[in-house]
Amino acid sequence: MKLNPRTERIRADSVRPGHVLMESDEHPAVVIQANQHHGEVTFWCRFTWQATHEPAWPHGPFHPAAPIDVSKER
């Protein structure tokens, strides 16, 4: 598991389940669900080391055009 994968910036409204976003340095998180509501985007994520039975947590909200760093290595 890479804790600092190469990233690219995409718009928040382009992030989809399966993308790996960087919650912070050395904290890659897999997007489980992306919701857009009232002009804001919120992601439900799990860190790459979390088990699938552990609850996802919200990350956001973000403006739909906000730049989000996602891993180039999906």
Order of alpha helices (4+ residues) and beta strands (2+ residues): beta-beta-beta-beta-beta-beta
